[in-house]
Amino acid sequence: MATDTKNSKPLRMVVKKSYSVENGYAAKNRSLIDDAKFESQVNQENQDRIIQQHHRRNSLRRPGSAGGASDLEPLDEAEDKDLILATEWCNEHLDPGEKDTVILSSTFMISLRTGLEVLPNILRILQRHDIRMVHIESRAGKKKGRQFDVLINVQCNLTSLLAGAKELKHFDSDAVAELIILSEQQISINDPWFPRKIADLDNCNHLMTMFEPDLDHDHPGWSDAAYRARRKKIADVAFTYHFGDTIPYVEYAPEETETWGLIYRQLRELLPSCACQAHQDVFALLEREGIYSDKFIPQLEDVSRFMKSRSGFILRPAAGLLTARDFLASLAFRVFQCTQYIRHASKPQHSPEPDCVHELLGHVPLLADPAFAQLSQEIGLASIGASDDDITKLATLYWFTVEFGLCKENDMIKAYGAGLLSSFGELQHALSDVPERRKFDPYVTAIQPYQDQTYQDVYFVADSFDDAKQKFRMYTASMKRPYAIHYDPYSQSIEVLDTSEKLLLRFQDVKTDVDHMYSAMNILSNMNAKTTAA
């Protein structure tokens, strides 16, 4: 992806998507899985449209026609899709002069089927296109049939980068198995955008139109103009919110507080017998500190401060459901996107969309638990740069764990999923003998069909949070990605580990932590020895 080094401002690929009526989203209920599938469909349609436009322009272009010297050379029908998308992106987003003046720091990762004897020919191609090579390293190939992976750090303008990549794509296919272009600021010219620092969450897409009262007559608030206006007023807070702002307080109406209190008391009675211990412990602490009560609806700012002190998670106001990719990416930064409006009073037992009841009673207590917070963040980190297909699988995993998960505690089955812990009807159903319960296996869970019209037919049971985390790590390790990432909790940013220097720095951080732990163990051992001697 192109980056202006003067301003160091990453640019998103293609166009920032709008998931509203114009994209044809017909889903009736809000489901992260449907969002992921729909996002994948829209991404593919956008790419197909761009490629078709390129071919259409290419077919009309004739030698000597007024194409403009600033346009990048059109590509043939058989040209690689990535390069077509990159070319079209450049023509759309960069001024003519910028294609030759903006200097990029990028990395070519080239997988070789043969030995390194072809490397001089590859380097000559780069030199021919005025691509400056800063660093070269090789390693044994990680995939079957590939002897070496060669990483070449380069600096060049965008025109040279694309021209060199185009020629390398057509280089001896018997020798070169794969070419991937990485960039310091944006992973690939065709890979999905993702936030690099926590403030980038301001750029996340709002997914409007799934089951909103203004747009669907089946919504409980469809015929209630006052409710629709009230919901919109509260939701609009999210559109003006930026990272670092204090979350605005909402003055809830008496009827809204009454709805909250009714649901709160009913769920409160079920928690001791149905909820996992971690949820119960944090819920009780929220009550003791005066943040939760059936007498008022908690304010997000108060809850967010509490969560940060417990697990590092914070809340961010959301006007509705985000795209699956952006929602999961938020978790990578320990940020939970949270609505502030409440469901319609006519149906307090169920909401067709996420509301503050679902998020405050279902999600918040466990997000404030360090072990569960770690699992949630790992789901988010796994989504960074993942393919559309993997995003759908991760969304399905999220659905059957964070939303509707069960776990074992003291030889009993308890709920930890927020969808269960905010719906007393489904909570009782999930723990009854009616549904099927299966042992949690992420490879099976990720492809399990789900039910969004009524209660789930199948629930997955984890032996413990630690068991779920370990299995999830094994699953994400098997996901195919051309790069690794590291989350820095101090700067709240994500770094791509695409050079040996970056890996060395991370190893040094780990060594420092291990040294501190070793020192602490020695101190503790000496203290125990003195106590025993006394």
Buried (B, 14 or more C-beta within 10 A) or exposed (E): BBBBEEEEEBBBBBEEBBBBEEBEBEBBEBBBBBBBBBBBBBBEEBBEEBBEEBBEBBEEBEEEEEBEEBBBEBBEEEBBBBBBBBBBBBBEBBEEEBBEBBBBBBBBBBBBBBEEEBBEEBBEBBEEBEBEBEEBEBEEBEEEEBBBBBBBBBBBBBBBBBBBBBBBBEBEEEBBBBBBBBBBBBBBBBBBBBBBBBBBBEEBBBBBBBBBBBBBEEBBBBEBEEBBEBBBEBBEBBEEBEBEEEBBEBEBBEEBBEBBBBBBEBBBEBBEEBBBBBBBBBBEBBEEEEBBEBEBBBBBBBBBBBBBEBBBBBBBBBBBBBBBBBBBBBBBBBBBBBBBBBBBBEEBEEBBBBBBBBBBBBBBBBBBBEBBBBBBBBBBBBBBBBBBEBBBBBBBBBBBBBBBBBBBBEEEBBBBBBBBBBBBEBBBBBBEEEBEBBEBEBEEBBEBEBEBEEBBEBBBBBBEBEBBBEBBEEBBEEBEBBBEBBBEEEEBBBBBBBBEEBEEEBEEEEEEEEEEEEEEEEEEEEEEEEEEEE
